[in-house]
Amino acid sequence: MKRLFKILAYLNKLMLPSLTKRRLDPVKASKLQLALIGWRYYITKNSL
C-alpha cells in the first residue's frame, strides 16, 4: 500500500501544479485549489 502512495506522490510531482511556488494564499484559494492542496497533502502524508 505504501508503494502505491509513493508512486502517486511521484505522479503528483510531475503532473500537478505546485501552488506553493505560485505563492497561493490558502484563504483566497478556490474550492478546486483547496481540493488539490488537500489531495497532495493526503498523498504526501501517506507516502512518508
C-alpha positions, 0 to 999 in steps of 0.5 A, spaced: 500 500 500 505 504 501 508 503 494 502 505 491 502 512 495 509 513 493 508 512 486 502 517 486 506 522 490 511 521 484 505 522 479 503 528 483 510 531 482 510 531 475 503 532 473 500 537 478 501 544 479 505 546 485 501 552 488 506 553 493 511 556 488 505 560 485 505 563 492 497 561 493 494 564 499 490 558 502 484 563 504 483 566 497 484 559 494 478 556 490 474 550 492 478 546 486 485 549 489 483 547 496 481 540 493 488 539 490 492 542 496 488 537 500 489 531 495 497 532 495 497 533 502 493 526 503 498 523 498 504 526 501 502 524 508 501 517 506 507 516 502 512 518 508 
